[in-house]
Amino acid sequence: MTDDELLRYSRHILLNEVGIEGQERILAAHVLIIGAGGLGSPVALYLGSAGIGHITVVDHDVVDMTNLQRQVAHTVASVGSPKVQSIQGAIARINPGVKVTAVQQRADAARLNQLVAQADVVLDCCDNFATRHAVNAACVAHKKPLVSGAAIRFDGQLSVFDARDALSPCYACVFPPAATFEETRCATMGVFAPMVGIIGSMQAAEALKLISGAGRALTGRLLMLDGRAMEFTELRISRHAACPVCGTPHPPGLP
């Protein structure tokens, strides 16, 4: 670690749970962020400022004026530009030492299979179930920890799904792919601006904990936030043996 890095990250290094070794793990880490909007903005900014060595951001969309109410990585000058390029510039202005790879395309299964394999931690910051399930499947296949967040209206939720842990559920254990969930979008339902900041910041915290080894990850727990009352509810979640993604398949000839 250079003298400049020792100074920049001194407040992390002072934490006994992180220290120099933990910060070095952060500097060497590669994270994958799926989605460069409301959740992806605080995730990218905090991970960039914390010194993640390589950040890959995936999003097909461009910045729209309606995004600026909550997507804090983007500015008026970014309107019309690809969100991944806007976030790439925002991180560079905070911490030019971070390598940022901008991928402007939809996160389909084939691309995710490639990108997830290269990452240490994956953060799901997207806004639709199809992509969430594709991200989860890739993380299970490559045994990569997934930090999943969601926010709509005044409500938010957060969990960590760690395929390296034999007891950890995956996203599909909690939200089965075959189940019918109402697809909710900010464009039709609205979202309280700070909600994505709260959940996104917590996603960044969980990722940094996983990488540095600090604290206890949210694995096996689903944290839900009611922003109207500012009340948290925690649910214990478990792995399902019959899960179509992470469950143990039956041997041939057995039901």
Secondary structure, DSSP 8 states (H G I E B T S, - for coil): --HHHHHHTHHHHTSTTTHHHHHHHHHH-EEEEE--STTHHHHHHHHHHHT-SEEEEE---B--GGGGGT-TT--GGGTTSBHHHHHHHHHHHH-TTSEEEEE-S---HHHHHHHHHH-SEEEE--S-HHHHHHHHHHHHHHT-EEEEEEEEBTEEEEEEEETTSTT---HHHHS-TTS------HHHH-B-HHHHHHHHHHHHHHHHHHHH--S---BTEEEEEETTTTEEEEEE----TT-TTTS----TT--
